[in-house]
């Protein structure tokens, strides 16, 4: 019994050393991957990578990770030819393959969420308008128009939808006209807009958009997604 106890203790110690070495290697790989992983042409202020699964070294030997979590902050993309800042983009990458240099190369499937603040959405709109949360999944857009020598300011509640898997569309549900001719058209010229999100990796598309209190949440999904800087 004493000999068996010694064997068990030794196994626990060796197992702990192996686990420790595995985690050290994983932490180093996550740091290296953060410098090399790219989601298309977008650039980010910072990138964090979390490689899931155990043991890590066995996954490396097979040049494949089951799952990798990526978090990018301060993402610079483009929308309709205009710069747009995405405050945070988180993505779960599945069936991730490594290249011959053991760098993350491609994901068989990717699912993520991009969060765009209303200030950043207003900046990307190309309109002289303020954008905020209107409650109940609506966006509130406020802008002023010149009509008959007067500046009229109007706020509208707008619905946000996706078009063609890559375009965010903002449309006012209703414009208070007050019987003034041409007012609705002029207000809509300020409050309504489409912006096509560009620079995402080939194979990724927008699948859902939701107006929330903390910003516009855009869901993205993709298949066979390239993740390297090149």
C-alpha positions as CSV (number, residue, x, y, z in Angstrom):
1,X,0.0,0.0,0.0
2,X,2.9,2.4,0.8
3,X,4.4,1.7,-2.6
4,X,1.1,2.3,-4.3
5,X,0.7,5.6,-2.4
6,X,4.2,6.7,-3.5
7,X,3.4,5.9,-7.1
8,X,0.2,7.9,-6.9
9,X,2.0,10.9,-5.4
10,X,4.6,10.7,-8.1
11,X,2.0,10.6,-10.8
12,X,0.2,13.6,-9.3
13,X,3.5,15.6,-9.2
14,X,4.5,14.7,-12.8
15,X,1.0,15.4,-13.9
16,X,1.1,18.8,-12.3
17,X,4.4,19.6,-14.0
18,X,3.0,18.5,-17.4
19,X,-0.1,20.6,-16.9
20,X,2.0,23.5,-15.9
21,X,4.3,23.2,-19.0
22,X,1.2,22.8,-21.2
23,X,-0.3,26.0,-19.8
24,X,2.9,27.9,-20.1
25,X,3.2,26.9,-23.8
26,X,-0.4,27.9,-24.3
27,X,0.1,31.3,-22.8
28,X,3.1,31.9,-25.0
29,X,1.2,30.8,-28.1
30,X,-1.7,33.1,-27.2
31,X,0.6,36.1,-26.9
32,X,2.3,35.3,-30.3
33,X,-1.1,34.7,-31.9
34,X,-2.4,38.0,-30.7
35,X,0.2,39.7,-32.9
36,X,-0.6,37.6,-36.0
37,X,-4.3,37.0,-36.0
38,X,-6.3,39.3,-38.4
39,X,-9.9,39.5,-39.2
40,X,-9.7,40.7,-42.8
41,X,-8.4,44.2,-43.5
42,X,-9.5,45.6,-40.2
43,X,-7.0,47.0,-37.7
44,X,-7.3,46.9,-34.0
45,X,-5.8,48.8,-31.1
46,X,-5.4,45.5,-29.1
47,X,-6.0,41.8,-29.6
48,X,-6.5,39.1,-27.0
49,X,-6.4,35.4,-27.8
50,X,-7.6,32.5,-25.6
51,X,-6.8,29.0,-26.9
52,X,-9.3,26.5,-25.5
53,X,-8.9,22.8,-25.0
54,X,-6.4,20.5,-23.3
55,X,-3.8,19.4,-23.8
56,X,-2.5,22.3,-25.8
57,X,0.7,20.6,-26.9
58,X,-1.2,17.7,-28.5
59,X,-3.3,20.2,-30.4
60,X,-0.2,22.0,-31.7
61,X,1.3,18.7,-32.8
62,X,-1.8,18.1,-34.9
63,X,-1.7,21.7,-36.2
64,X,-5.3,22.2,-35.2
65,X,-7.2,23.9,-32.3
66,X,-10.8,23.0,-31.5
67,X,-11.7,26.5,-30.4
68,X,-10.0,29.9,-30.0
69,X,-11.6,33.0,-28.5
70,X,-10.5,36.3,-30.0
71,X,-11.3,39.8,-28.6
72,X,-10.3,42.9,-30.5
73,X,-10.8,46.4,-29.2
74,X,-10.7,49.7,-31.0
75,X,-11.2,48.1,-34.4
76,X,-10.9,50.4,-37.4
77,X,-13.0,49.3,-40.4
78,X,-14.8,51.1,-43.2
79,X,-18.5,51.6,-43.9
80,X,-19.6,52.9,-47.2
81,X,-16.1,54.2,-47.9
82,X,-16.0,56.1,-44.6
83,X,-14.0,55.0,-41.5
84,X,-16.0,53.4,-38.7
85,X,-14.7,52.5,-35.3
86,X,-15.9,49.2,-33.7
87,X,-15.4,49.5,-29.9
88,X,-15.2,45.7,-29.4
89,X,-15.3,42.6,-31.6
90,X,-15.4,39.2,-30.0
91,X,-15.3,36.0,-32.0
92,X,-15.3,32.3,-31.3
93,X,-13.2,30.4,-33.9
94,X,-13.8,26.7,-34.4
95,X,-11.8,24.0,-36.2
96,X,-8.7,26.3,-36.3
97,X,-5.8,25.2,-38.5
98,X,-2.1,26.2,-38.2
99,X,0.3,26.9,-41.1
100,X,3.7,25.3,-41.5
101,X,5.1,27.9,-39.0
102,X,2.5,26.9,-36.5
103,X,0.7,30.3,-36.7
104,X,-3.1,30.4,-36.7
105,X,-4.1,30.4,-40.4
106,X,-7.8,29.6,-40.9
107,X,-11.0,28.8,-39.0
108,X,-13.6,26.3,-40.3
109,X,-16.3,28.4,-38.6
110,X,-16.4,31.8,-36.9
111,X,-19.1,33.4,-34.9
112,X,-18.8,36.9,-33.3
113,X,-20.4,40.1,-32.2
114,X,-19.2,43.6,-33.1
115,X,-20.3,46.5,-30.8
116,X,-20.5,50.0,-32.4
117,X,-21.2,52.9,-30.1
118,X,-23.8,55.4,-31.2
119,X,-21.2,58.2,-31.4
120,X,-19.2,56.0,-33.8
121,X,-22.3,55.2,-35.8
122,X,-23.1,58.9,-36.1
123,X,-19.6,59.6,-37.3
124,X,-19.9,56.8,-40.0
125,X,-23.3,58.0,-41.1
126,X,-22.0,61.0,-43.0
127,X,-24.9,63.0,-41.7
128,X,-25.0,66.1,-39.5
129,X,-27.0,64.2,-36.9
130,X,-26.9,62.8,-33.4
131,X,-27.6,59.1,-32.8
132,X,-28.5,57.5,-29.6
133,X,-30.6,54.7,-28.1
134,X,-34.3,55.2,-28.5
135,X,-35.5,52.3,-26.3
136,X,-37.4,49.1,-27.3
137,X,-34.7,48.2,-29.9
138,X,-35.0,51.5,-31.7
139,X,-32.4,54.1,-32.6
140,X,-33.0,57.8,-32.0
141,X,-31.7,60.2,-34.6
142,X,-31.8,63.9,-34.2
143,X,-30.9,66.4,-36.9
144,X,-31.7,69.9,-38.2
145,X,-32.9,71.0,-41.6
146,X,-33.3,74.4,-43.3
147,X,-36.7,75.1,-44.6
148,X,-38.3,78.4,-45.6
149,X,-35.5,80.3,-44.0
150,X,-35.8,78.5,-40.7
151,X,-33.8,75.7,-39.0
152,X,-36.1,72.9,-37.9
153,X,-34.8,70.3,-35.5
154,X,-36.5,66.9,-35.4
155,X,-35.9,63.6,-33.6
156,X,-37.1,60.4,-35.0
157,X,-37.2,56.8,-33.8
158,X,-35.6,54.6,-36.4
159,X,-35.5,50.8,-37.2
160,X,-32.1,49.3,-38.0
161,X,-32.0,46.4,-40.4
162,X,-29.5,44.4,-42.4
163,X,-29.4,44.4,-46.2
164,X,-27.6,41.9,-48.4
165,X,-25.6,40.5,-45.5
166,X,-23.1,43.4,-45.4
167,X,-25.1,46.7,-45.1
168,X,-26.6,48.4,-42.1
169,X,-29.7,50.4,-42.9
170,X,-31.3,53.0,-40.6
171,X,-34.8,54.2,-41.5
172,X,-37.1,56.5,-39.5
173,X,-40.4,54.8,-38.7
174,X,-42.2,58.1,-38.9
175,X,-41.4,61.7,-39.4
176,X,-43.5,64.4,-37.7
177,X,-44.5,66.5,-40.6
178,X,-46.9,69.0,-39.0
179,X,-48.4,69.7,-42.4
180,X,-45.2,71.4,-43.7
181,X,-44.6,70.5,-47.4
182,X,-41.2,68.8,-48.1
183,X,-40.4,68.5,-44.4
184,X,-40.4,64.7,-44.3
185,X,-38.1,64.4,-47.3
186,X,-35.6,66.9,-45.9
187,X,-35.6,65.2,-42.5
188,X,-35.1,61.8,-44.0
189,X,-32.2,63.2,-46.0
190,X,-30.5,63.7,-42.6
191,X,-31.8,60.8,-40.5
192,X,-31.9,57.9,-43.0
193,X,-28.8,56.2,-44.3
194,X,-27.2,52.9,-45.4
195,X,-23.6,51.9,-44.6
196,X,-21.9,48.9,-46.1
197,X,-19.4,47.3,-43.7
198,X,-16.2,46.6,-45.5
199,X,-12.9,44.8,-44.7
200,X,-14.2,41.7,-43.0
201,X,-12.6,38.4,-44.1
202,X,-13.9,36.6,-47.1
203,X,-16.6,34.2,-46.1
204,X,-17.8,36.3,-43.1
205,X,-21.1,38.1,-43.3
206,X,-23.4,40.1,-41.0
207,X,-26.4,38.0,-39.9
208,X,-28.1,40.2,-37.3
209,X,-28.2,43.7,-35.9
210,X,-29.7,44.9,-32.7
211,X,-30.0,48.3,-31.1
212,X,-29.0,48.1,-27.5
213,X,-28.5,50.6,-24.7
214,X,-24.7,50.3,-25.0
215,X,-24.6,50.5,-28.8
216,X,-25.4,48.7,-32.0
217,X,-24.6,45.0,-31.7
218,X,-23.9,43.3,-35.0
219,X,-23.6,39.5,-35.3
220,X,-21.2,38.1,-37.8
221,X,-20.7,34.5,-38.9
222,X,-18.4,32.9,-41.4
223,X,-17.0,29.6,-42.9
224,X,-13.5,28.8,-43.9
225,X,-12.2,32.2,-42.6
226,X,-8.6,33.3,-43.3
227,X,-7.0,34.7,-40.1
228,X,-3.4,35.6,-40.9
229,X,-2.1,39.1,-41.5
230,X,-1.0,38.2,-45.0
